[in-house]
Amino acid sequence: MDKQVLRKSGLLGVGLFAVLQATPSMVSADVSANVGVSSNYLFRGVTQTDNSAAVQGGLDYEHASGLYAGVWGSNVDFGDGTSYEFDLYAGYSGAINDIGYDVGYIYYAYPDAPASIDFGEIYGELSYGYLSAGLAYTVNSDNSTPGLFVEGDVFYYLSAHMPLENDFSAGVTLGYYDFTDDKKPSVGEASYGHAAVNVTKDAGTLGSVSINLEYSDIDPDSALGSVNSDDPKFWLGWSKSF
């Protein structure tokens, strides 16, 4: 589940794309690829790799009109034999004066999971300067029983990203995950708040390196508590786009 909303703004896993002004005769499109490794794969503060390392990568298509689509994958470890995640997403981004916007849909697939746990979200984000705010709403899920990542779950977030000197940048995100089946017997008090800070160094052709610290106030007795805790999590990451 990359998309630390939004790839992905770093939060779904899908960031806000820059708006390209073009006449119909000037319309163009770009295809890019990305690869990365991290010491832990966290999705909204929850480990997807049992606190182990991850190798990740994806392909993105971006049209000058603002339309985009992409695929992204990573190894995972949920302790049940599930070994990888494969995401598909598409959306539209642009700007009205100084207000940026990004809306889309993302589907999280786990092809080798012993039980079907795929789910999909619609997401939206508004940005102004260094600030952005958004939400992701689960609209479809293969999980028909009370649990996590089912229809009606919502993740809200507010983030800031600021460039620094010498190709460094810093970011902070505050979020809250509201699970619709919260407090049911099989789920417990699973809804939680999440905070993340990071510092990234753009090393040019060598890619980017990030130092990250995340905290989530997860109830250890909830459905998320088996491999997660409310202890701060520190992880390192490297990524490169082509």
Backbone bond lengths (Angstrom), bond angles and torsions (degrees), N, CA, C in turn:
res aa  C-N    CA-C-N  psi(-1)  N-CA   C-N-CA  omega(-1)  CA-C   N-CA-C  phi
1 M - - - 1.447 - - 1.509 109.99 -
2 D 1.188 122.19 67.00 1.459 125.19 -176.73 1.459 110.51 -67.02
3 K 0.986 126.65 -130.32 1.426 119.72 168.48 1.426 110.87 58.08
4 Q 1.343 119.35 35.46 1.427 119.52 178.79 1.414 105.11 -44.17
5 V 1.505 130.38 72.05 1.381 144.24 -134.78 1.259 100.11 -10.36
6 L 1.336 79.98 102.18 1.287 115.64 148.25 1.270 102.47 87.03
7 R 1.783 117.77 79.94 1.426 139.14 170.72 1.075 90.70 24.11
8 K 1.344 46.01 58.60 0.957 36.27 20.09 1.396 91.71 -21.27
9 S 3.827 165.34 -112.85 1.386 109.64 -169.32 1.466 107.48 -7.38
10 G 0.986 156.57 33.08 1.396 152.17 -177.19 1.438 109.30 69.24
11 L 1.307 116.35 -2.12 1.421 112.99 -174.80 1.484 110.25 -101.60
12 L 1.613 127.50 -54.05 1.477 124.06 170.81 1.426 108.65 -72.35
13 G 1.179 114.55 -26.52 1.404 115.59 -165.94 1.415 109.24 110.97
14 V 1.423 119.68 -4.31 1.448 121.38 178.87 1.503 107.38 -124.73
15 G 1.307 117.90 111.21 1.454 120.50 -177.99 1.506 112.20 -82.44
16 L 1.305 116.55 167.60 1.450 121.80 177.72 1.514 108.62 -75.90
17 F 1.323 117.38 122.16 1.452 120.88 -179.26 1.525 110.58 -82.06
18 A 1.321 116.66 147.49 1.457 120.69 177.25 1.519 109.14 -68.17
19 V 1.322 116.18 145.95 1.455 120.80 -179.16 1.515 109.36 -86.06
20 L 1.300 116.77 130.50 1.450 122.31 177.88 1.516 108.71 -108.60
21 Q 1.328 116.48 121.85 1.451 120.73 178.63 1.527 108.21 -83.86
22 A 1.329 117.42 128.04 1.459 120.35 -177.36 1.507 110.44 -155.36
23 T 1.319 115.60 143.95 1.451 120.62 172.33 1.513 107.30 -82.83
24 P 1.367 119.11 164.95 1.462 120.03 -179.41 1.518 113.37 -53.41
25 S 1.336 117.75 -34.11 1.457 119.39 -177.77 1.523 112.20 -78.20
26 M 1.365 116.41 -11.33 1.455 120.17 -177.18 1.521 112.13 -105.80
27 V 1.333 117.21 0.30 1.454 119.92 -175.02 1.531 110.71 -59.87
28 S 1.318 116.31 134.00 1.457 121.26 178.97 1.514 108.98 -138.31
29 A 1.306 114.99 172.53 1.460 120.07 -179.86 1.518 108.64 -141.19
30 D 1.316 115.76 153.61 1.452 121.50 179.67 1.523 109.62 -129.23
31 V 1.324 115.28 143.49 1.453 122.05 173.92 1.522 107.26 -119.83
32 S 1.314 117.09 131.49 1.457 121.30 -179.99 1.519 109.86 -134.74
33 A 1.311 115.21 160.77 1.461 121.50 177.51 1.516 108.78 -127.01
34 N 1.321 116.31 157.21 1.453 120.74 177.93 1.522 109.95 -143.80
35 V 1.315 115.53 146.04 1.462 121.94 175.47 1.525 107.93 -134.14
36 G 1.316 116.49 155.86 1.450 119.21 179.48 1.513 112.09 -164.78
37 V 1.313 115.18 161.10 1.458 122.29 172.69 1.522 107.29 -135.34
38 S 1.324 116.50 148.39 1.459 120.37 178.76 1.522 109.39 -144.88
39 S 1.312 116.09 152.53 1.461 120.23 -179.43 1.522 112.20 -75.94
40 N 1.330 116.78 -14.65 1.466 122.82 175.80 1.519 106.70 -159.03
41 Y 1.311 118.27 140.43 1.460 122.16 177.18 1.523 107.47 -103.80
42 L 1.330 115.31 108.01 1.454 121.19 179.47 1.520 109.86 -108.56
43 F 1.316 116.53 131.04 1.460 122.51 174.53 1.522 107.25 -112.13
44 R 1.330 115.58 106.59 1.463 120.29 -178.19 1.523 111.32 55.09
45 G 1.320 114.74 40.50 1.447 121.11 176.29 1.508 116.09 86.51
46 V 1.323 118.54 -1.55 1.468 122.79 -177.62 1.529 109.15 -110.25
47 T 1.333 117.31 125.63 1.458 119.75 -178.60 1.523 111.22 -65.48
48 Q 1.330 115.86 137.77 1.457 122.41 176.20 1.525 111.43 -106.49
49 T 1.335 116.68 -2.34 1.463 121.24 -175.43 1.528 111.85 -127.81
50 D 1.327 116.99 24.82 1.467 120.88 -179.08 1.527 110.38 54.35
51 N 1.352 114.85 41.11 1.468 123.02 178.98 1.526 112.96 62.87
52 S 1.334 116.39 28.68 1.461 121.65 177.20 1.527 110.15 -113.88
53 A 1.323 116.26 176.77 1.459 122.21 -174.77 1.528 112.10 -73.12
54 A 1.336 115.24 161.38 1.464 121.52 179.10 1.519 110.34 -138.42
55 V 1.325 115.06 146.55 1.463 123.41 171.64 1.519 106.75 -115.41
56 Q 1.335 116.90 130.54 1.457 120.68 -170.15 1.519 111.02 -137.84
57 G 1.317 116.37 159.39 1.448 120.12 177.34 1.510 111.68 -172.07
58 G 1.338 115.46 161.99 1.454 118.70 -179.09 1.515 112.72 -163.72
59 L 1.324 114.56 172.15 1.457 123.71 175.60 1.518 108.43 -126.88
60 D 1.343 116.65 140.66 1.461 121.51 179.77 1.520 110.93 -131.20
61 Y 1.318 115.12 139.89 1.465 122.67 173.45 1.522 107.61 -116.95
62 E 1.323 116.37 127.43 1.460 121.04 -179.54 1.526 109.93 -130.05
63 H 1.328 116.59 125.41 1.454 122.41 178.77 1.519 109.39 -100.03
64 A 1.323 116.39 147.51 1.461 120.21 -178.39 1.522 112.56 -62.42
65 S 1.318 117.93 -19.09 1.463 120.89 178.29 1.523 112.34 -71.48
66 G 1.343 117.00 -16.13 1.459 121.24 -176.91 1.512 113.15 112.50
67 L 1.318 117.81 -12.85 1.460 120.90 177.22 1.527 110.31 -74.37
68 Y 1.316 116.53 145.14 1.454 120.46 177.72 1.524 109.78 -150.74
69 A 1.326 115.41 160.79 1.461 121.81 176.69 1.519 107.91 -155.02
70 G 1.317 116.00 157.92 1.450 117.97 -179.97 1.513 113.71 -167.50
71 V 1.312 114.75 170.13 1.466 122.95 174.87 1.520 106.99 -131.26
72 W 1.313 116.30 152.09 1.469 121.05 -177.81 1.516 108.67 -153.70
73 G 1.331 116.72 144.97 1.454 119.69 -178.96 1.515 112.43 -142.64
74 S 1.327 115.64 157.82 1.458 121.83 178.58 1.519 109.36 -157.93
75 N 1.319 116.35 153.93 1.462 118.87 168.13 1.526 108.94 -74.81
76 V 1.332 116.64 150.66 1.463 122.84 176.92 1.528 108.59 -139.33
77 D 1.318 115.34 167.38 1.466 120.82 176.08 1.517 107.82 -151.48
78 F 1.339 116.11 102.52 1.457 121.56 179.04 1.530 112.09 -99.62
79 G 1.336 116.06 4.06 1.450 120.08 179.74 1.515 114.44 80.53
80 D 1.346 117.05 9.30 1.469 120.29 -178.65 1.522 112.45 -125.02
81 G 1.323 117.14 13.20 1.455 120.82 -178.67 1.515 114.33 98.96
82 T 1.320 118.47 -11.82 1.463 121.22 176.46 1.520 108.71 -67.00
83 S 1.344 116.93 126.90 1.463 119.05 -172.46 1.523 114.67 -117.84
84 Y 1.337 118.37 -17.44 1.461 117.54 -180.00 1.523 111.79 -152.10
85 E 1.317 113.42 159.22 1.469 124.00 179.70 1.517 108.40 -122.05
86 F 1.328 116.20 142.36 1.460 121.80 179.85 1.523 107.58 -135.92
87 D 1.329 117.13 118.61 1.462 121.54 -175.53 1.522 111.48 -112.42
88 L 1.317 115.39 143.50 1.459 123.34 174.29 1.516 107.91 -123.87
89 Y 1.324 117.56 136.24 1.460 119.18 -179.64 1.526 110.64 -149.15
90 A 1.331 114.71 155.77 1.458 122.04 177.49 1.513 108.12 -154.12
91 G 1.325 115.83 150.25 1.454 118.08 -178.83 1.509 112.60 -170.39
92 Y 1.311 114.14 -169.23 1.463 121.86 -178.95 1.524 108.26 -141.75
93 S 1.314 117.01 132.88 1.456 121.11 179.62 1.518 110.05 -134.22
94 G 1.317 114.88 157.12 1.447 120.31 -179.63 1.513 110.19 -176.37
95 A 1.325 116.31 -161.34 1.457 121.09 179.97 1.512 109.83 -151.36
96 I 1.312 115.45 144.83 1.459 123.34 172.20 1.518 106.03 -119.65
97 N 1.329 115.83 109.49 1.456 121.32 -171.71 1.529 108.57 56.35
98 D 1.318 119.21 -119.05 1.463 121.06 -177.52 1.525 113.17 -99.38
99 I 1.322 117.28 6.05 1.461 121.41 -178.59 1.528 109.65 -100.90
100 G 1.310 116.47 117.14 1.458 120.59 176.45 1.515 110.98 -89.81
101 Y 1.315 116.53 153.54 1.461 120.94 177.74 1.521 109.94 -141.91
102 D 1.319 115.18 154.12 1.463 122.38 -179.93 1.524 107.52 -151.66
103 V 1.320 117.51 121.74 1.462 121.74 178.65 1.521 108.23 -131.96
104 G 1.329 116.52 147.41 1.452 118.05 -179.77 1.515 113.02 -178.68
105 Y 1.318 113.97 -170.15 1.469 122.64 -179.25 1.518 108.22 -134.77
106 I 1.337 116.46 139.95 1.457 121.44 177.43 1.524 109.55 -133.50
107 Y 1.332 115.20 136.71 1.463 122.07 -179.80 1.517 108.60 -115.33
108 Y 1.331 116.68 123.70 1.457 123.25 179.81 1.531 108.57 -100.32
109 A 1.328 116.92 117.22 1.465 121.18 -177.15 1.528 110.39 -117.33
110 Y 1.338 114.70 143.07 1.466 122.51 178.46 1.529 107.34 -131.21
111 P 1.344 116.79 79.52 1.469 121.13 -169.16 1.520 116.06 -58.18
112 D 1.340 118.68 -31.52 1.466 118.35 -177.01 1.528 112.96 -104.13
113 A 1.320 117.36 18.54 1.464 120.03 176.80 1.525 109.90 -68.22
114 P 1.330 118.52 141.48 1.471 120.58 -179.43 1.519 113.31 -64.62
115 A 1.324 117.27 -26.31 1.466 122.29 174.32 1.521 106.91 -130.10
116 S 1.319 117.13 147.71 1.457 120.33 -176.11 1.523 110.51 -68.36
117 I 1.325 116.25 118.80 1.459 121.41 -179.44 1.520 111.93 -125.15
118 D 1.331 117.91 15.47 1.457 121.38 179.43 1.525 110.41 -62.33
119 F 1.335 115.91 149.30 1.459 119.87 174.52 1.525 109.76 -154.39
120 G 1.332 116.24 163.31 1.452 121.31 -178.66 1.511 111.77 -132.77
121 E 1.337 115.66 149.05 1.462 121.49 -179.55 1.522 110.76 -129.84
122 I 1.321 115.95 146.31 1.455 120.73 162.28 1.524 106.32 -98.43
123 Y 1.309 116.53 144.98 1.458 119.75 -177.45 1.522 110.68 -137.40
124 G 1.310 115.44 156.06 1.448 121.90 176.94 1.513 110.05 -147.29
125 E 1.320 115.75 144.68 1.458 120.46 -179.52 1.518 109.84 -144.41
126 L 1.329 116.57 139.93 1.456 123.99 171.55 1.521 107.85 -117.31
127 S 1.330 116.81 142.83 1.457 120.00 -179.58 1.522 110.43 -138.31
128 Y 1.313 114.25 149.60 1.464 121.48 177.04 1.523 107.53 -148.04
129 G 1.325 115.96 115.54 1.446 119.03 -177.89 1.516 111.25 60.26
130 Y 1.325 116.35 -124.93 1.459 121.40 -179.01 1.523 112.93 -85.54
131 L 1.333 117.97 -5.05 1.462 121.50 -172.66 1.520 112.12 -104.82
132 S 1.316 116.76 147.75 1.466 121.77 173.78 1.520 108.98 -147.88
133 A 1.324 115.29 152.00 1.460 121.38 178.41 1.517 107.83 -144.57
134 G 1.325 116.43 145.88 1.455 118.54 -178.51 1.508 112.59 -168.57
135 L 1.321 113.71 -176.45 1.463 120.23 177.02 1.519 109.44 -151.61
136 A 1.327 114.78 159.01 1.467 122.66 174.78 1.519 107.23 -130.35
137 Y 1.333 115.99 128.39 1.467 121.94 -174.16 1.521 109.08 -120.18
138 T 1.321 117.03 124.10 1.465 120.96 179.90 1.522 110.07 -73.93
139 V 1.332 116.41 118.89 1.467 121.22 -176.44 1.519 113.02 -107.73
140 N 1.317 118.01 -18.31 1.463 120.13 176.53 1.519 109.20 -149.70
141 S 1.326 115.55 146.83 1.458 120.46 -177.82 1.515 109.60 -154.49
142 D 1.337 116.01 142.88 1.461 120.78 175.36 1.520 111.90 -81.82
143 N 1.307 117.20 -7.16 1.462 121.52 178.96 1.522 108.64 -87.78
144 S 1.328 117.31 106.30 1.466 121.91 -176.08 1.522 112.66 -92.41
145 T 1.321 117.65 -8.21 1.464 120.91 179.91 1.523 109.17 -99.96
146 P 1.330 118.14 160.47 1.466 119.13 177.64 1.520 110.94 -54.69
147 G 1.309 116.55 131.14 1.452 119.94 -178.00 1.509 111.48 178.14
148 L 1.322 115.71 -160.26 1.450 122.34 -179.73 1.517 110.28 -97.48
149 F 1.333 115.84 155.01 1.458 122.68 177.83 1.529 110.98 59.85
150 V 1.330 115.06 51.28 1.456 122.32 176.80 1.525 108.53 -117.91
151 E 1.318 115.86 170.09 1.459 120.67 -178.75 1.526 110.74 -55.62
152 G 1.327 115.50 132.68 1.454 121.17 179.26 1.512 114.80 102.53
153 D 1.338 118.55 -14.22 1.463 120.50 176.04 1.531 109.44 -65.77
154 V 1.327 116.77 143.57 1.466 121.07 -179.28 1.528 109.97 -136.46
155 F 1.323 115.63 135.52 1.464 121.13 172.03 1.522 108.43 -116.00
156 Y 1.329 116.49 123.56 1.459 122.74 178.34 1.529 108.64 -108.73
157 Y 1.330 117.02 147.41 1.461 118.00 178.12 1.524 112.16 -154.46
158 L 1.313 113.95 155.94 1.463 124.02 173.40 1.517 106.42 -133.08
159 S 1.322 117.29 131.01 1.458 119.02 -176.88 1.519 111.09 -139.95
160 A 1.319 114.88 159.65 1.460 122.40 176.20 1.520 108.25 -136.91
161 H 1.322 115.43 141.14 1.458 120.66 -179.61 1.519 107.72 -137.14
162 M 1.319 116.98 124.27 1.461 121.06 -174.14 1.523 111.37 -129.22
163 P 1.349 117.24 128.01 1.465 119.65 174.96 1.525 110.38 -72.34
164 L 1.326 115.60 144.33 1.456 122.24 177.82 1.526 109.21 -120.30
165 E 1.310 117.00 -178.65 1.453 120.75 179.96 1.526 111.40 -73.04
166 N 1.335 114.61 159.86 1.470 122.11 174.05 1.522 112.95 59.09
167 D 1.326 116.47 38.05 1.468 123.45 175.32 1.523 113.47 65.97
168 F 1.320 116.81 22.59 1.457 121.12 171.94 1.527 109.44 -94.62
169 S 1.323 116.27 156.55 1.461 122.00 172.70 1.523 107.88 -145.75
170 A 1.327 115.78 158.67 1.461 120.91 -179.54 1.518 109.07 -133.73
171 G 1.314 116.21 146.99 1.459 120.72 -179.97 1.512 111.67 -141.60
172 V 1.316 115.62 153.75 1.460 121.65 175.57 1.521 108.36 -142.11
173 T 1.318 117.29 140.64 1.461 122.87 -179.95 1.521 109.78 -134.52
174 L 1.325 115.79 135.35 1.458 122.69 172.22 1.519 107.52 -120.89
175 G 1.330 117.26 130.59 1.459 119.84 -176.89 1.510 112.34 -145.20
176 Y 1.321 114.41 168.56 1.464 120.40 176.12 1.517 108.32 -143.68
177 Y 1.344 116.48 128.60 1.465 122.10 178.83 1.528 108.01 -103.19
178 D 1.323 116.54 115.84 1.467 122.93 -178.22 1.524 108.53 -107.04
179 F 1.333 116.56 107.49 1.460 121.66 -179.39 1.527 110.18 -89.99
180 T 1.326 116.42 128.97 1.463 120.92 -175.99 1.524 112.60 -65.13
181 D 1.334 118.32 -28.24 1.468 121.68 178.81 1.527 112.07 -94.69
182 D 1.318 116.55 17.52 1.461 120.93 179.76 1.528 111.28 -55.11
183 K 1.339 114.98 138.66 1.466 124.40 177.10 1.525 114.27 75.99
184 K 1.349 118.22 0.86 1.460 118.61 171.89 1.530 108.60 -74.18
185 P 1.345 117.82 155.05 1.473 120.78 -172.66 1.525 114.99 -51.63
186 S 1.333 117.47 -40.22 1.460 119.62 -176.60 1.526 113.02 -81.89
187 V 1.318 116.90 -5.40 1.460 121.29 -174.52 1.525 112.09 -114.36
188 G 1.330 116.93 -44.30 1.458 120.27 -174.69 1.521 110.79 76.74
189 E 1.316 116.14 -166.85 1.464 120.53 179.06 1.527 108.58 -84.99
190 A 1.340 114.95 80.58 1.464 120.71 -171.53 1.523 113.82 -87.84
191 S 1.327 118.72 -27.17 1.461 120.42 -179.25 1.527 109.82 -57.15
192 Y 1.329 116.29 142.62 1.462 118.78 -174.07 1.524 111.82 -153.13
193 G 1.334 115.01 158.05 1.450 121.71 172.22 1.516 110.69 -93.83
194 H 1.324 115.69 155.20 1.467 120.61 -174.02 1.525 109.40 -141.35
195 A 1.320 116.33 138.98 1.462 122.33 175.88 1.521 109.01 -136.12
196 A 1.330 116.36 141.30 1.462 120.82 -179.51 1.523 109.70 -144.96
197 V 1.321 116.15 141.15 1.460 122.37 173.82 1.521 107.74 -132.04
198 N 1.321 116.24 148.85 1.457 119.51 179.34 1.516 110.94 -152.23
199 V 1.305 115.16 154.21 1.461 123.44 171.82 1.519 106.93 -126.87
200 T 1.337 116.27 129.87 1.464 121.55 -175.61 1.523 110.26 -123.46
201 K 1.306 116.23 140.35 1.456 123.16 175.53 1.521 109.17 -115.04
202 D 1.332 116.93 120.59 1.456 122.25 175.74 1.520 108.10 -85.15
203 A 1.324 116.19 111.71 1.463 121.36 -177.52 1.518 112.20 -99.99
204 G 1.326 117.50 23.20 1.455 121.46 176.68 1.508 112.91 66.43
205 T 1.324 116.97 -124.89 1.464 120.79 -177.09 1.524 112.62 -66.66
206 L 1.320 117.09 -13.89 1.465 120.58 178.85 1.522 112.13 -87.63
207 G 1.323 117.37 -2.61 1.453 120.69 179.17 1.514 112.36 94.80
208 S 1.318 116.70 -160.44 1.461 122.82 -178.75 1.525 109.77 -125.96
209 V 1.323 115.24 142.51 1.457 121.96 178.55 1.520 108.51 -119.00
210 S 1.331 117.13 135.81 1.458 120.37 -178.05 1.525 111.36 -128.94
211 I 1.320 114.78 146.35 1.459 123.62 171.76 1.518 106.58 -113.39
212 N 1.323 117.22 127.20 1.462 121.26 -170.96 1.523 111.45 -130.58
213 L 1.326 115.12 143.52 1.456 121.81 175.01 1.523 107.90 -134.85
214 E 1.339 117.01 126.26 1.463 121.25 -177.49 1.526 110.79 -130.46
215 Y 1.323 114.28 149.78 1.461 120.65 178.22 1.521 108.96 -139.15
216 S 1.319 116.81 134.90 1.462 122.62 176.50 1.522 108.37 -135.62
217 D 1.332 116.77 131.41 1.470 119.57 -178.95 1.527 110.32 -87.37
218 I 1.327 115.22 67.91 1.464 122.65 -176.23 1.525 110.30 -84.28
219 D 1.321 115.83 131.36 1.462 121.66 176.72 1.529 108.37 -71.15
220 P 1.321 119.01 120.31 1.474 120.43 -178.07 1.520 113.53 -63.18
221 D 1.330 117.94 -17.65 1.462 121.06 179.75 1.526 112.94 -93.56
222 S 1.331 117.55 0.87 1.464 120.62 179.53 1.518 110.31 -86.08
223 A 1.346 116.45 177.91 1.463 121.39 179.63 1.524 112.13 -64.28
224 L 1.329 118.04 -20.78 1.459 121.67 178.19 1.521 112.60 -89.39
225 G 1.317 117.45 -11.25 1.452 120.45 -169.03 1.508 116.49 -78.07
226 S 1.327 118.71 -10.43 1.463 120.33 -174.72 1.523 112.88 -64.32
227 V 1.328 118.31 -39.66 1.466 120.72 -179.59 1.519 111.58 -119.93
228 N 1.328 117.25 3.88 1.450 121.33 -179.65 1.526 109.41 -120.87
229 S 1.290 115.71 157.93 1.454 121.23 177.86 1.513 107.73 -146.76
230 D 1.325 115.71 174.18 1.453 118.57 178.18 1.527 112.00 -89.94
231 D 1.339 117.36 16.65 1.459 120.63 174.32 1.531 109.54 -76.12
232 P 1.328 118.73 141.82 1.470 120.48 176.08 1.528 110.38 -58.90
233 K 1.326 115.84 144.98 1.469 121.02 180.00 1.526 109.03 -117.93
234 F 1.311 115.70 127.73 1.460 123.43 179.40 1.521 108.51 -109.61
235 W 1.336 116.99 131.79 1.453 119.11 177.50 1.525 110.95 -147.59
236 L 1.324 114.92 157.11 1.457 123.29 179.56 1.521 109.50 -113.70
237 G 1.327 116.26 147.87 1.453 119.61 179.30 1.517 112.31 -143.42
238 W 1.303 115.44 152.23 1.465 122.88 173.15 1.511 107.93 -133.50
239 S 1.335 117.08 140.49 1.463 120.80 177.97 1.520 109.73 -148.45
240 K 1.319 114.27 156.56 1.461 120.24 178.31 1.514 109.07 -148.94
241 S 1.326 115.95 138.14 1.463 122.36 177.21 1.517 109.76 -110.26
242 F 1.335 115.19 150.32 1.459 120.96 -178.58 1.528 109.73 -124.52
